Protein backbone atom coordinates (compact mmCIF):
# COMPACT_ATOMS: atom_id res chain seq x y z
CA UNK A 1 0.00 0.00 0.00
CA UNK A 2 2.80 2.44 0.86
CA UNK A 3 4.64 1.64 -2.37
CA UNK A 4 1.47 2.37 -4.35
CA UNK A 5 1.05 5.76 -2.64
CA UNK A 6 4.72 6.61 -3.19
CA UNK A 7 4.41 5.66 -6.86
CA UNK A 8 1.40 7.96 -7.27
CA UNK A 9 3.13 10.84 -5.47
CA UNK A 10 6.31 10.37 -7.51
CA UNK A 11 4.30 10.24 -10.75
CA UNK A 12 2.50 13.47 -9.87
CA UNK A 13 5.79 15.15 -8.97
CA UNK A 14 7.33 14.15 -12.32
CA UNK A 15 4.23 15.31 -14.20
CA UNK A 16 4.26 18.70 -12.50
CA UNK A 17 8.02 19.09 -12.95
CA UNK A 18 7.91 18.39 -16.67
CA UNK A 19 4.98 20.64 -17.46
CA UNK A 20 4.93 23.71 -15.26
CA UNK A 21 2.98 26.88 -15.94
CA UNK A 22 4.91 29.99 -15.03
CA UNK A 23 3.51 33.35 -15.96
CA UNK A 24 6.05 36.07 -15.43
CA UNK A 25 7.50 39.16 -17.01
CA UNK A 26 11.11 38.30 -16.20
CA UNK A 27 13.21 36.91 -19.03
CA UNK A 28 15.98 34.57 -18.01
CA UNK A 29 18.31 33.62 -20.84
CA UNK A 30 18.07 29.88 -21.27
CA UNK A 31 21.05 27.58 -21.44
CA UNK A 32 20.66 26.72 -25.11
CA UNK A 33 23.19 23.87 -25.06
CA UNK A 34 21.28 21.84 -22.48
CA UNK A 35 18.47 20.94 -24.91
CA UNK A 36 18.15 19.34 -28.33
CA UNK A 37 15.62 21.98 -29.37
CA UNK A 38 13.74 24.97 -28.04
CA UNK A 39 10.50 26.38 -29.38
CA UNK A 40 9.09 29.87 -28.84
CA UNK A 41 5.42 29.92 -29.82
CA UNK A 42 3.52 33.19 -29.95
CA UNK A 43 0.27 34.60 -31.20
CA UNK A 44 0.54 37.48 -33.68
CA UNK A 45 0.53 41.03 -32.28
CA UNK A 46 -2.48 43.39 -32.24
CA UNK A 47 -4.27 43.51 -35.59
CA UNK A 48 -6.44 46.03 -37.42
CA UNK A 49 -10.19 45.54 -37.79
CA UNK A 50 -10.05 44.70 -41.50
CA UNK A 51 -12.13 41.62 -42.26
CA UNK A 52 -9.75 39.98 -44.75
CA UNK A 53 -6.08 39.44 -43.81
CA UNK A 54 -5.70 42.33 -41.36
CA UNK A 55 -2.29 43.89 -40.79
CA UNK A 56 -0.85 45.03 -37.46
CA UNK A 57 -1.91 48.21 -35.69
CA UNK A 58 0.73 50.65 -34.44
CA UNK A 59 0.47 48.96 -31.05
CA UNK A 60 0.95 45.63 -32.81
CA UNK A 61 4.05 46.89 -34.59
CA UNK A 62 5.46 47.98 -31.24
CA UNK A 63 4.65 44.58 -29.73
CA UNK A 64 6.46 42.88 -32.64
CA UNK A 65 9.51 45.02 -31.77
CA UNK A 66 9.07 44.03 -28.11
CA UNK A 67 9.14 40.38 -29.20
CA UNK A 68 12.36 41.00 -31.13
CA UNK A 69 13.84 42.64 -28.02
CA UNK A 70 12.70 39.72 -25.85
CA UNK A 71 14.40 37.24 -28.20
CA UNK A 72 17.54 39.33 -28.78
CA UNK A 73 19.75 37.01 -26.68
CA UNK A 74 18.21 33.82 -28.07
CA UNK A 75 20.21 32.26 -30.94
CA UNK A 76 17.23 31.35 -33.13
CA UNK A 77 17.86 29.04 -36.06
CA UNK A 78 14.40 29.02 -37.69
CA UNK A 79 11.37 31.31 -37.87
CA UNK A 80 7.96 29.99 -38.92
CA UNK A 81 4.80 31.99 -39.63
CA UNK A 82 1.41 31.34 -41.12
CA UNK A 83 0.88 33.16 -44.42
CA UNK A 84 -1.01 36.21 -43.11
CA UNK A 85 0.07 39.85 -42.85
CA UNK A 86 -0.40 39.94 -39.08
CA UNK A 87 1.76 36.86 -38.40
CA UNK A 88 4.46 37.67 -40.94
CA UNK A 89 4.72 41.26 -39.66
CA UNK A 90 4.94 39.99 -36.08
CA UNK A 91 7.87 37.77 -37.09
CA UNK A 92 9.56 40.38 -39.31
CA UNK A 93 11.46 42.39 -36.65
CA UNK A 94 12.85 39.13 -35.25
CA UNK A 95 13.70 37.94 -38.76
CA UNK A 96 15.46 41.24 -39.50
CA UNK A 97 17.44 41.12 -36.23
CA UNK A 98 18.51 37.51 -36.74
CA UNK A 99 18.91 37.69 -40.52
CA UNK A 100 16.69 34.62 -40.87
CA UNK A 101 14.15 33.80 -43.56
CA UNK A 102 10.53 33.44 -42.46
CA UNK A 103 9.32 29.95 -43.37
CA UNK A 104 5.59 29.62 -44.03
CA UNK A 105 3.43 26.87 -42.57
CA UNK A 106 -0.19 25.81 -42.92
CA UNK A 107 -2.07 26.63 -39.68
CA UNK A 108 -4.66 23.99 -40.60
CA UNK A 109 -2.02 21.24 -40.28
CA UNK A 110 -0.73 21.70 -36.74
CA UNK A 111 -0.14 17.98 -36.27
CA UNK A 112 2.12 17.94 -39.33
CA UNK A 113 3.91 21.09 -38.17
CA UNK A 114 4.42 19.67 -34.68
CA UNK A 115 5.92 16.47 -36.13
CA UNK A 116 8.22 18.52 -38.38
CA UNK A 117 9.39 20.74 -35.52
CA UNK A 118 9.92 17.86 -33.11
CA UNK A 119 12.03 16.01 -35.69
CA UNK A 120 14.56 18.86 -35.93
CA UNK A 121 17.22 20.30 -33.69
CA UNK A 122 17.53 24.04 -33.30
CA UNK A 123 15.85 27.02 -31.73
CA UNK A 124 12.55 27.96 -33.33
CA UNK A 125 10.11 30.87 -33.29
CA UNK A 126 6.61 30.01 -34.50
CA UNK A 127 4.10 32.84 -34.96
CA UNK A 128 0.47 31.77 -35.09
CA UNK A 129 -3.00 32.68 -33.91
CA UNK A 130 -5.10 32.62 -30.74
CA UNK A 131 -6.76 29.39 -31.88
CA UNK A 132 -3.59 27.63 -33.09
CA UNK A 133 -0.76 28.54 -30.72
CA UNK A 134 -2.13 26.76 -27.61
CA UNK A 135 -3.01 23.70 -29.71
CA UNK A 136 0.46 23.59 -31.28
CA UNK A 137 2.00 23.68 -27.80
CA UNK A 138 -0.28 20.81 -26.75
CA UNK A 139 0.48 18.74 -29.87
CA UNK A 140 4.19 19.17 -29.17
CA UNK A 141 3.80 17.90 -25.61
CA UNK A 142 3.67 21.28 -23.88
CA UNK A 143 0.97 23.06 -21.93
CA UNK A 144 -1.85 24.98 -23.59
CA UNK A 145 -2.68 27.20 -20.63
CA UNK A 146 -5.99 28.99 -20.28
CA UNK A 147 -7.73 29.96 -23.54
CA UNK A 148 -6.23 33.10 -25.09
CA UNK A 149 -8.52 36.11 -24.73
CA UNK A 150 -9.17 36.87 -28.40
CA UNK A 151 -9.75 40.62 -28.12
CA UNK A 152 -6.97 41.61 -25.73
CA UNK A 153 -4.27 39.00 -25.19
CA UNK A 154 -1.29 39.37 -27.50
CA UNK A 155 1.64 38.98 -25.10
CA UNK A 156 1.71 35.27 -24.26
CA UNK A 157 4.91 33.45 -25.17
CA UNK A 158 5.11 29.67 -24.91
CA UNK A 159 8.60 28.29 -24.35
CA UNK A 160 9.06 24.57 -24.94
CA UNK A 161 12.35 22.75 -24.42
CA UNK A 162 13.06 19.28 -25.79
CA UNK A 163 15.74 16.88 -24.57
CA UNK A 164 15.37 13.54 -26.32
CA UNK A 165 11.65 12.77 -26.13
CA UNK A 166 11.05 14.81 -22.97
CA UNK A 167 9.33 18.18 -23.28
CA UNK A 168 9.17 20.87 -20.63
CA UNK A 169 7.17 24.03 -21.13
CA UNK A 170 6.29 27.33 -19.57
CA UNK A 171 4.27 30.37 -20.47
CA UNK A 172 5.63 33.88 -20.00
CA UNK A 173 4.41 37.31 -20.99
CA UNK A 174 6.47 39.85 -22.89
CA UNK A 175 6.24 43.49 -23.84
CA UNK A 176 4.35 46.28 -22.18
Secondary structure as UniProt FT lines:
FT   HELIX           2..18
FT   HELIX           32..34
FT   STRAND          37..43
FT   HELIX           58..70
FT   TURN            71..73
FT   STRAND          78..82
FT   HELIX           85..98
FT   STRAND          102..105
FT   TURN            107..108
FT   HELIX           110..118
FT   STRAND          122..128
FT   TURN            130..132
FT   HELIX           133..139
FT   TURN            140..141
FT   TURN            150..152
FT   STRAND          156..163
FT   TURN            164..165
FT   STRAND          166..173
//
